[in-house]
Amino acid sequence: SESQHPPFHPAMTAAARQGRSEHWAAMWGQGLPRGAAFDTGDACVAMSAWLQAHPAPGPGARALVPGCGRGYDTGALAAAGYNAVGLDLAPHAITEAKKFFAELPGHHPLAASRDKVELVAGDFFEAQLGQFDLIFDCTFLCALHPEAREKWADRTVSLLKPGGRLVSLVFPICNKQGGPPYALLPDAVKGLVEPRGLRVEEEQNPVPEALRHIPKNPMGAQTAFIVFQKPQ
């Protein structure tokens, strides 16, 4: 629950406004069990369904998951054929992600492709990552202070190769005040990336009940799923 979250301090708030909130690192540093709070315990169901419905990418295709946490979605993208990079500002998150992949039993569906997973502790706005065929934003944007959203859009579009896709899980769609996480709307995401040249390729708003993100979330928030493409 939000009452368990570490409190904000003025210096943390200033950093948050630049897109570098220490809030999440503090939560990881306190110890975040698998499946607790925002850790879903498995790959995003909406993303998994999308990957199953689309052809495997070509050889060498790269995918990025910013704010990857334990790396479940990074692993799912690797299993689908991408060279997948999981990035998180919180060093403890990357430590936990590496532990998660190292301890996977051989029969686990993510085990066979873990050599295609790269886990990086770093700043989304500064890390030298190259460009990607796909970026999966799964509750990363909602974790950023709203004042950092334009900066997020600039960075996201710059990291996409021509023809690349931004896959956006829009959550939490609700009337929540403040954050993090901050309430988000599909039109807000479109308003950030469409002026920068991305175009909607697919949209589910809202997603079917079976694909909702954290369906029993205390905010009662809904989920949308939008795929944007960058022009060639």
Wavefront OBJ file of the C-alpha trace (Angstrom):
o trace
v 0.000 0.000 0.000
v 1.064 3.592 -0.417
v 1.353 4.000 3.352
v 4.325 1.655 3.211
v 6.170 3.742 0.660
v 9.166 5.770 1.879
v 8.223 9.428 2.377
v 9.409 12.084 -0.044
v 11.990 14.607 1.103
v 12.577 17.987 -0.603
v 15.832 16.874 -2.274
v 14.148 13.718 -3.523
v 11.302 15.779 -4.940
v 13.739 18.009 -6.831
v 15.395 14.918 -8.319
v 11.991 13.456 -9.142
v 11.048 16.510 -11.170
v 14.037 15.728 -13.387
v 12.944 12.117 -13.801
v 15.347 10.700 -11.218
v 13.138 9.873 -8.264
v 14.849 8.065 -5.400
v 11.462 6.775 -4.270
v 11.719 3.460 -6.108
v 15.359 2.876 -5.193
v 14.390 3.370 -1.551
v 11.684 0.726 -1.875
v 14.102 -1.728 -3.476
v 16.707 -0.919 -0.852
v 14.273 -1.819 1.925
v 13.779 -5.224 0.351
v 10.949 -5.876 -2.090
v 9.708 -9.480 -2.120
v 8.653 -10.993 -5.393
v 4.993 -10.188 -6.053
v 4.863 -7.330 -3.500
v 3.710 -3.763 -4.207
v 4.427 -2.976 -7.896
v 6.422 -6.197 -8.500
v 3.939 -8.272 -10.501
v 5.831 -11.541 -10.043
v 5.712 -12.373 -13.750
v 5.788 -10.821 -17.203
v 3.048 -8.368 -18.194
v 0.102 -10.412 -19.463
v -0.893 -7.841 -22.091
v 2.638 -7.757 -23.477
v 2.885 -11.548 -23.455
v -0.368 -11.789 -25.424
v 0.885 -9.223 -27.920
v 4.168 -11.083 -28.419
v 2.305 -14.349 -29.015
v 0.105 -12.674 -31.629
v 3.002 -11.248 -33.660
v 5.812 -12.827 -35.668
v 9.219 -13.192 -34.078
v 11.571 -10.286 -34.785
v 14.406 -10.516 -37.263
v 17.922 -11.557 -36.218
v 19.659 -9.006 -34.017
v 16.490 -7.094 -33.107
v 16.913 -5.149 -29.868
v 14.367 -4.336 -27.171
v 14.564 -2.086 -24.112
v 12.570 -2.185 -20.887
v 13.211 0.990 -18.857
v 12.447 0.644 -15.158
v 12.727 -3.125 -15.579
v 12.644 -4.115 -11.907
v 13.243 -7.871 -11.601
v 13.322 -8.158 -15.378
v 10.275 -10.303 -16.062
v 9.354 -8.354 -19.197
v 12.971 -8.245 -20.312
v 12.992 -12.025 -20.110
v 9.734 -12.326 -22.041
v 11.126 -10.179 -24.853
v 14.293 -12.287 -24.954
v 12.174 -15.445 -25.113
v 10.306 -13.898 -28.057
v 13.597 -13.455 -29.940
v 14.875 -10.000 -29.002
v 18.246 -9.083 -27.603
v 16.653 -7.500 -24.569
v 18.086 -4.812 -22.301
v 16.561 -4.231 -18.882
v 17.472 -0.868 -17.373
v 16.778 0.384 -13.869
v 17.970 3.382 -11.888
v 17.841 1.320 -8.685
v 20.985 -0.834 -8.288
v 19.121 -3.151 -5.907
v 16.550 -3.833 -8.638
v 19.254 -4.967 -11.044
v 20.833 -7.106 -8.333
v 17.467 -8.776 -7.779
v 16.943 -9.196 -11.531
v 20.310 -10.895 -11.955
v 19.479 -13.163 -9.043
v 16.099 -13.983 -10.575
v 17.621 -15.070 -13.893
v 20.535 -16.901 -12.270
v 18.163 -18.978 -10.152
v 15.672 -19.904 -12.888
v 15.198 -23.673 -13.108
v 16.091 -25.149 -16.480
v 12.451 -25.930 -17.326
v 11.314 -22.329 -16.785
v 10.079 -20.703 -20.039
v 12.542 -17.823 -19.632
v 15.589 -19.980 -18.847
v 16.583 -20.945 -22.393
v 16.863 -17.319 -23.563
v 18.481 -15.690 -20.514
v 21.733 -15.321 -22.450
v 19.868 -12.774 -24.600
v 19.118 -10.637 -21.518
v 21.354 -7.714 -20.533
v 20.644 -6.004 -17.212
v 21.971 -2.491 -16.656
v 21.897 -0.218 -13.610
v 21.700 3.274 -15.040
v 19.795 6.455 -15.799
v 17.337 6.214 -18.672
v 18.094 9.796 -19.651
v 21.875 9.399 -19.756
v 22.847 5.751 -20.314
v 24.594 5.042 -23.616
v 22.351 2.317 -24.953
v 22.254 2.621 -28.732
v 18.914 2.379 -30.520
v 16.164 -0.209 -30.303
v 13.572 -1.901 -32.485
v 11.152 -1.997 -29.556
v 10.794 -0.152 -26.263
v 8.323 -1.525 -23.744
v 7.119 1.114 -21.314
v 5.336 -0.850 -18.631
v 4.421 1.628 -15.868
v 7.726 3.459 -16.326
v 6.135 6.693 -17.515
v 3.647 6.719 -14.637
v 6.535 6.394 -12.194
v 8.070 9.652 -13.435
v 7.062 13.059 -12.129
v 4.708 14.712 -14.667
v 7.260 17.503 -15.172
v 9.633 14.900 -16.637
v 7.185 13.609 -19.252
v 8.306 15.803 -22.157
v 11.882 14.789 -21.412
v 10.765 11.143 -21.375
v 9.143 11.570 -24.786
v 12.258 13.139 -26.323
v 14.450 10.373 -24.977
v 12.108 7.537 -25.908
v 11.719 8.650 -29.504
v 15.472 9.193 -29.850
v 16.156 5.639 -28.650
v 13.873 4.095 -31.285
v 15.298 3.046 -34.626
v 13.393 4.198 -37.714
v 10.455 1.840 -37.980
v 10.809 0.915 -34.317
v 7.887 0.504 -31.950
v 7.007 1.938 -28.581
v 4.727 -0.493 -26.774
v 3.010 1.416 -23.983
v 1.107 -0.141 -21.112
v -0.929 2.838 -19.925
v -1.547 2.507 -16.192
v -2.953 3.611 -13.782
v -6.014 5.027 -15.567
v -7.923 6.491 -12.643
v -8.659 9.721 -10.772
v -5.728 9.313 -8.403
v -4.102 12.537 -7.180
v -0.351 12.813 -6.754
v 2.125 9.976 -6.883
v 4.194 8.107 -7.693
v 2.697 6.327 -9.467
v 0.916 9.192 -11.225
v -2.420 8.709 -12.978
v -2.091 8.429 -16.737
v -4.445 8.578 -19.708
v -4.014 7.194 -23.237
v -4.534 10.678 -24.681
v -1.707 11.986 -22.496
v 0.694 9.404 -23.919
v -0.455 10.156 -27.461
v -0.035 13.860 -26.796
v 3.584 13.261 -25.853
v 4.743 11.033 -28.700
v 2.533 11.845 -31.677
v 3.909 15.405 -32.044
v 7.348 13.755 -32.155
v 6.372 11.646 -35.160
v 5.116 8.375 -33.657
v 1.828 7.005 -34.947
v -0.652 4.647 -33.314
v -0.479 1.187 -34.873
v -2.657 -0.720 -32.397
v -4.752 0.263 -29.398
v -6.787 -1.515 -26.749
v -8.530 0.946 -24.440
v -9.278 -0.554 -22.048
v -7.683 -3.970 -22.357
v -9.867 -7.043 -21.733
v -10.295 -7.937 -18.073
v -7.878 -10.862 -18.380
v -5.097 -8.520 -19.544
v -5.463 -5.813 -16.876
v -2.317 -4.780 -15.042
v -2.526 -5.706 -11.336
v -6.292 -6.346 -11.674
v -6.933 -6.068 -7.933
v -4.972 -2.830 -7.541
v -6.233 -0.632 -4.674
v -6.722 2.342 -7.018
v -9.309 0.493 -9.090
v -7.267 1.613 -12.072
v -7.874 0.442 -15.628
v -5.238 -0.416 -18.229
v -4.779 0.502 -21.887
v -2.276 -0.955 -24.342
v -0.997 1.125 -27.258
v 1.596 0.315 -29.911
v 3.203 3.304 -31.619
v 5.543 3.136 -34.611
v 8.296 5.527 -35.601
v 8.400 6.355 -39.332
v 11.063 4.675 -41.456
l 1 2 3 4 5 6 7 8 9 10 11 12 13 14 15 16 17 18 19 20 21 22 23 24 25 26 27 28 29 30 31 32 33 34 35 36 37 38 39 40 41 42 43 44 45 46 47 48 49 50 51 52 53 54 55 56 57 58 59 60 61 62 63 64 65 66 67 68 69 70 71 72 73 74 75 76 77 78 79 80 81 82 83 84 85 86 87 88 89 90 91 92 93 94 95 96 97 98 99 100 101 102 103 104 105 106 107 108 109 110 111 112 113 114 115 116 117 118 119 120 121 122 123 124 125 126 127 128 129 130 131 132 133 134 135 136 137 138 139 140 141 142 143 144 145 146 147 148 149 150 151 152 153 154 155 156 157 158 159 160 161 162 163 164 165 166 167 168 169 170 171 172 173 174 175 176 177 178 179 180 181 182 183 184 185 186 187 188 189 190 191 192 193 194 195 196 197 198 199 200 201 202 203 204 205 206 207 208 209 210 211 212 213 214 215 216 217 218 219 220 221 222 223 224 225 226 227 228 229 230 231 232
